[in-house]
Amino acid sequence: MTLFVGFAGWAGAIVILASYVLLSTRRLNGRSATYHVMNLLGAAGIAANSGWNGALPSAVLNLIWAGIAVYALFAHRGAQVEAR
């Protein structure tokens, strides 16, 4: 289990960094579902790793980060449906 949690943390960090690089280089739009899914998955991985290792401030921060990504996915989905 420890190996899986370690992998989840590193994968989460890489995914969040990749989403930020793609956003900063304008290869992703900040309102795209891809951007928010990447942030959701990355934050979930880091939250799992942080919680497992007792780093509660980081775990809580990343749970909130994931919650914002979920909110944005649903909020933007509704806006895209209305725009059509």
N, C-alpha and C positions, 0 to 999 in steps of 0.2 A: 504493500500500500504506500509506503514511503516513497518508493521509486515513482509511482504513478502521480503522487501529489507534487513531487519535485518536477516531473515532466510538465504537469499542468501549469505550475507557476512560471517555468521558463517559456513554455508555449504561449501562455497568456501575455507575458511581457513582450515577446517577439511580435505577436499579433497587434497589440496596442501600438508599439513603435512603428510597425509597418503601416497601420492606418494613419498615423500622424505624418509619416513621410509621404504617403500617397496624397493626403490632404494638402500638405505644404507644397508639394510639387504640382498641385492642381490636376492630379490624375484621378482623384475622387472628389466628389462634391460632398460638402458637410451635411447635406440633407439626404444623401443617398442611403438606401437600405443597406448597401454593402458596408458603408462606413459604420453605421450603427450596429450591424451584426458583428463586425470585427471588434468593436469596442465592448459589446456584450460578452462575446466569447473570451476576449482577453481579460476583462475584469472578473469573469467567473473563475478563470484559471488562477489568477492572482489571489482572489478572495479565498479559494479553497486552500491554496498553499499557505497563505498568511494565517488563516484560521487554524490549520493543522499545526503550524509552528508557533502558535500563541501570539502572533503579531496582530492583536485585535484592532488597533487603529487602522492598519493597512487593510485588514479584512472588511471592516465597516466601510471605509472609504470606497473600496472596490465593489461592495454590494450596492452602495448608493450609485456609483458609476454605472453599474449594470442596470439598475432601476431607471436611470435617466435614459439609457440606450433603449430599453423596452418602451418607455413612454414616447420617445422620439419616433420609434418605429411605428407605433400605433397612430400617433399624431400626424405624421407625414403620410401614412397610408391613407388616412381619411382625407387629407388635403389633395392627394393625387387622384382619388376617386372623384372628388368634387370638381377638379380641374378638367376632367374628361367630359 
